Amino acid sequence: MQKNNRTKLSDKTAKSPKGTVRGNTAGKRRSAAADKGRYSKITPRPRKEPVKISFLGGLNEVGKNMTCYEYGDSMIIVDCGLAFPESDQPGVDFVIPDFSYIERKIDKIKGVFITHGHEDHIGGLCYLLHDFDIPIYATKLTVGLIRAKMAEHKFTFEPRLNVVAAGETVTAGDFSVEFIHVNHSIPDAVAFAIRTEAGTVVQTGDFKIDSTPIDGGVIDFGRFAEIGQEGVLCLLSDSTNAEQPGFTQSERKVGETFKSLFTKAGGRRIIVATFASNIHRVQQIIDIADEEGRKVALSGRSLESVVNIAAELGYIHIPEGTLIPIDAIKKYPDNELVLVTTGSQGEAMSALSRMASGIHRQVAIGSNDYIIISARPIPGNEKAVTNVINSLLRLGAKVIYEQMYDVHVSGHACQEEQKLLLSVVKPQFFIPVHGEQKHLRHHAKLAESVGIPPENILIADNGYEVSVSEDGILHSGTVASGKVYVDGYGVGDVGTRVMKERQRLGQDGIIILTAAIDSYTGRLVSGPFIDSKGFVYVKEAEFLMREAVELAERVVAGFSSKGGVDAGAVSLKLRDELSRLMYERTKRSPMIVPVILVV
């Protein structure tokens, strides 16, 4: 079991806490029955204000994790992630939480605490720091990954990044936050024990129980047990694998599979696609490649960045001479190469997708390639991954994926691990987090199975404010939450209306009508001309386009009069009449854009 020194760090800008407790002391209070006969009157104990927990992301979705805690005059934030766009969000790069609630509470916020370095937990942080100078607290690797992301942004101040080791405690206003080591698919992941005068709240972050982790750092289960003995008011726990029975396999299982597959590959070139942040997996690939006498090349900007940071900070060890630039692979025969690449989720412009499409600058896929996709498709990405696999197979490659061999294990706890943590922490109240509705509800049932009363379990949603104290837990209000779309350099400038327009353009296309009318008589001077994009091929729909032109002429003629004409009214009428015509003729509703010039 990992042993940590438990020291305290204090934010110089934060106020001293009003008080810190090591758990729920309700069980230590003298009962009324014990005091009977000693006092003529029992003085009721003072009620403590509840801890307020607000969810800005991460519930009923995968990604965009962000949770706010408020107590007394203080507020802290746990994680600030992003989510990747869904199929009905065309053109969007990614989605971040709505920070308007943060803006309202900015004077109370004492810090942002980050559980680990995955994008769904740190990806929104730079956008938060564009507007607010808030101190950040995270472990060494996580800070390194955050700093690399910050290099892509410009700030008007120097962000305050504080490195905290597992076992240390940070005082932040009316809160103290203890960092607790957990296992996940990235090193340096932690859970938090968040203490206030009202009691202790434990938030696990993403976790699993791995008894043989690659880095040797077993989850600090002993500390969870100690905190459970001290008393835990509420537990917020990772629900991702709540549908999966048993235990999550150790990451070492993937290494054993890799050894077998590398042998089966024989003289073929090996290509492994995995998550860029899965440093433990990359370490195993490098170690096995070195044993087999193969060189390793990395393909994918995010993968190269993460590996460089991890190597610099000592989280990955690369034998001298093993790693070569991707541009140097032509100097080596196939049986001496292993390529590690991004694109395990079928992302359109990832390195693996470019290989499958034949547009990768350095790698041309052929029959002598042995490709291992070492990841499980994230819900919604199944079709994209299947398309990439099929394209690789058409090029003659041998493709290995999860259903065929144990080439991936999850970084999240399955049912038995979740029940074990619940039993050790022994929370009075429980909120399942990090997952879709089906995950949250399965996790709630698991909590009931280990003895937590149903009335002490609350299934929340983004925008919920939850109040919890030893007297109870309830949905006490709502806060501003939502999705902010990031599209290139634009943040939030793509709203619901723009998204609906993009969806409509993608579904039914656009018709643009241009005409020039006399400013005095309102008669046509030029046009109308009609162009269509994504609706019908104009040459094959000449009759329909001619009918549309005739309709437009009649509409404009209806506005003809001496004394001037309202171009806006003409445009509105044209839009309505053309929309009606197109739907009657095609049962489609293209976007109609009239452009009326008044001359």
Secondary structure, DSSP 8 states (H G I E B T S, - for coil): -------EEE-TTS---S---SS--GGGS--HHHHBTTBSS---------EEEEEEESBSSSS--EEEEEETTEEEEE----B---TTSTT--EEEE--HHHHHHGGGEEEEE-----HHHHTTHHHHHHH----EEE-HHHHHHHHHHHTTS--SS---EEE--TT-EEEETTEEEEEEE-B-SSTT-EEEEEEETTEEEEE--S-B--SS-TTS----HHHHHHHHHH-EEEEEEE-TTTTS-S----THHHHHHHHHHHHHHTTSEEEEE--TT-HHHHHHHHHHHHHTT-EEEEESHHHHHHHHHHHHHTSS---TTTEE-GGGGGGS-GGGEEEEES-TT--TTSHHHHHHHT--SS----TTEEEEE-S---TT-HHHHHHHHHHHHHTT-EEE-TTTS-----SS--HHHHHHHHHHH-EEEEEEESB-HHHHHHHHHHHHHTT--GGGB----TTEEEEEETTEEEEEEE----EEEEETTEES-S-HHHHHHHHHHHHH-EEEEEEEE-TTT--EEEEEEEEEESS--GGGGHHHHHHHHHHHHHHHHHT--TT---HHHHHHHHHHHHHHHHHHHHS---EEEEEEEE-
